[in-house]
Amino acid sequence: MAGDERAYQAIYEANVDRIYRLAYRMAGDDDLAKDFTQEAFLRAFSRLDQFRGDAAFSTWLHSIAVSVSLNGLRKVDRHRKRERSLEDAAPVASRNRQLDPGVRDRLNEAVDTLSEIYRTVFLMHDLEGYSHGEIAETLGVAEGTSKARLFRARAKLRDALGEEMQEYVR
């Protein structure tokens, strides 16, 4: 039994930061992200026997985290109004560019207006760095569907933000 606890701890430590960041990006709230992260690991650990090895373990775990986050957001009936800025999240190593608070607020508002399918792909790909293959496996869609949803999400963001903000949307 002690070996299982060490294995669970190793799995948790190897994945908790990325799962938390994903949950935070989806929820926009630290407390919800922590709850969703905890629930994702509890669900994964209780269903380890269901992991078939068809995909990477991390992909399987991330699909659970996405499901937990989406279901959790539905349960609390949030309308995607961010209460805190993304800068409150744990630091992400590669991107540390400071934005004017007004620009950041406009970007957050524009992302919040995206439908769930577009917002999820946009957050996973552009903000968290998931590949389209990982997103496709996580969401249970084709890789081309992930690419198409990202293309549409970016187009909707460009339309919502106007010409003066084009540099912020690839």
C-alpha positions as CSV (number, residue, x, y, z in Angstrom):
1,M,0.0,0.0,0.0
2,A,2.9,2.4,0.7
3,G,4.2,1.8,-2.8
4,D,0.8,2.9,-4.2
5,E,0.9,6.1,-2.2
6,R,4.4,6.9,-3.5
7,A,3.2,6.2,-7.1
8,Y,0.2,8.4,-6.6
9,Q,2.4,11.2,-5.2
10,A,4.8,10.8,-8.2
11,I,2.0,11.1,-10.7
12,Y,0.5,14.0,-8.9
13,E,3.8,15.9,-8.7
14,A,4.6,15.3,-12.3
15,N,1.3,16.6,-13.5
16,V,-0.3,19.0,-11.0
17,D,1.2,22.3,-12.4
18,R,-0.1,21.7,-15.9
19,I,-3.5,20.4,-14.7
20,Y,-3.9,23.4,-12.4
21,R,-2.9,25.9,-15.2
22,L,-5.4,24.3,-17.6
23,A,-8.2,24.4,-14.9
24,Y,-7.3,28.0,-14.1
25,R,-7.4,29.1,-17.7
26,M,-10.8,27.5,-18.1
27,A,-12.3,28.7,-14.8
28,G,-10.6,32.0,-14.4
29,D,-10.8,31.6,-10.6
30,D,-8.0,30.2,-8.3
31,D,-10.4,28.5,-5.9
32,L,-12.3,26.8,-8.7
33,A,-9.1,25.8,-10.4
34,K,-7.8,24.2,-7.2
35,D,-11.1,22.3,-6.7
36,F,-11.1,21.1,-10.3
37,T,-7.5,20.1,-10.1
38,Q,-8.2,18.1,-6.9
39,E,-11.3,16.5,-8.4
40,A,-9.4,15.6,-11.6
41,F,-6.7,13.7,-9.7
42,L,-9.3,12.0,-7.4
43,R,-11.3,10.9,-10.5
44,A,-8.1,9.7,-12.3
45,F,-6.9,7.8,-9.3
46,S,-10.2,6.1,-8.8
47,R,-10.3,5.1,-12.5
48,L,-6.7,4.0,-13.1
49,D,-8.1,0.6,-14.0
50,Q,-9.8,2.3,-17.0
51,F,-6.6,3.7,-18.4
52,R,-6.0,1.5,-21.5
53,G,-2.7,2.9,-22.7
54,D,-4.1,3.9,-26.1
55,A,-2.7,7.4,-25.5
56,A,-0.2,8.9,-23.2
57,F,-1.1,8.9,-19.5
58,S,-0.8,12.7,-19.4
59,T,-3.3,13.0,-22.3
60,W,-5.8,10.7,-20.5
61,L,-5.3,12.8,-17.3
62,H,-5.8,16.1,-19.2
63,S,-9.0,14.8,-20.8
64,I,-10.3,14.1,-17.3
65,A,-9.2,17.6,-16.2
66,V,-11.1,19.2,-19.1
67,S,-14.2,17.2,-18.4
68,V,-14.1,18.0,-14.7
69,S,-13.5,21.7,-15.4
70,L,-16.3,21.9,-18.0
71,N,-18.8,20.0,-15.8
72,G,-17.7,22.1,-12.7
73,L,-18.3,25.3,-14.6
74,R,-21.8,24.1,-15.6
75,K,-22.6,23.2,-12.0
76,V,-21.7,26.6,-10.6
77,D,-23.5,28.3,-13.5
78,R,-20.7,30.6,-14.2
79,H,-21.1,32.9,-17.2
80,R,-17.3,33.1,-17.7
81,K,-16.9,36.4,-16.0
82,R,-13.3,36.4,-14.9
83,E,-12.9,37.7,-11.3
84,R,-9.1,37.8,-11.4
85,S,-6.6,38.4,-14.2
86,L,-4.5,35.6,-15.7
87,E,-1.4,37.1,-13.9
88,D,-2.8,35.7,-10.6
89,A,-2.1,32.2,-12.0
90,A,1.1,30.4,-11.3
91,P,3.8,31.9,-13.5
92,V,4.3,30.3,-16.9
93,A,8.0,30.1,-17.7
94,S,8.2,31.2,-21.3
95,R,5.8,34.1,-21.6
96,N,6.2,36.9,-19.2
97,R,5.2,39.9,-21.3
98,Q,3.4,42.6,-19.4
99,L,0.2,43.9,-20.9
100,D,-1.5,47.2,-20.2
101,P,-4.4,46.3,-17.8
102,G,-6.9,47.7,-20.3
103,V,-5.6,45.5,-23.1
104,R,-5.6,42.4,-20.8
105,D,-9.2,43.1,-19.7
106,R,-10.3,43.5,-23.4
107,L,-8.5,40.2,-24.3
108,N,-10.1,38.4,-21.3
109,E,-13.5,39.7,-22.2
110,A,-13.1,38.7,-25.8
111,V,-12.0,35.2,-24.8
112,D,-15.0,35.0,-22.4
113,T,-17.4,35.6,-25.3
114,L,-16.2,32.6,-27.3
115,S,-18.4,29.6,-27.2
116,E,-17.2,26.7,-25.0
117,I,-15.8,24.6,-28.0
118,Y,-13.7,27.5,-29.3
119,R,-12.6,28.8,-26.0
120,T,-11.4,25.4,-24.8
121,V,-9.2,24.8,-27.9
122,F,-7.9,28.4,-27.9
123,L,-6.9,28.2,-24.2
124,M,-5.3,24.7,-24.6
125,H,-3.4,25.6,-27.7
126,D,-2.4,29.3,-27.6
127,L,-2.1,29.7,-23.8
128,E,-1.1,26.3,-22.5
129,G,0.9,25.0,-25.5
130,Y,-0.9,21.8,-26.1
131,S,-0.5,20.4,-29.6
132,H,-3.5,19.8,-31.9
133,G,-2.9,16.0,-31.4
134,E,-3.1,16.3,-27.7
135,I,-6.2,18.5,-27.9
136,A,-7.8,16.1,-30.3
137,E,-7.2,13.2,-27.9
138,T,-8.2,15.1,-24.9
139,L,-11.5,16.3,-26.3
140,G,-12.2,13.2,-28.4
141,V,-12.3,15.0,-31.7
142,A,-10.3,14.8,-34.9
143,E,-7.0,16.8,-35.1
144,G,-8.5,18.7,-38.1
145,T,-11.4,19.7,-35.9
146,S,-9.1,21.1,-33.3
147,K,-7.3,23.1,-36.0
148,A,-10.6,24.4,-37.4
149,R,-11.9,25.4,-34.0
150,L,-8.6,27.3,-33.3
151,F,-8.9,29.1,-36.6
152,R,-12.5,30.1,-35.9
153,A,-11.7,31.1,-32.4
154,R,-8.9,33.4,-33.6
155,A,-11.1,34.9,-36.3
156,K,-13.8,35.6,-33.7
157,L,-11.3,37.2,-31.4
158,R,-9.9,39.4,-34.2
159,D,-13.5,40.5,-35.0
160,A,-14.3,41.2,-31.4
161,L,-11.1,43.1,-30.7
162,G,-10.9,45.3,-33.7
163,E,-7.9,46.4,-35.8
164,E,-6.0,48.2,-33.0
165,M,-5.7,44.9,-31.1
166,Q,-4.7,42.5,-34.0
167,E,-1.2,42.1,-32.7
168,Y,-2.5,40.2,-29.7
169,V,-4.3,37.5,-31.8
170,R,-2.1,35.4,-34.1
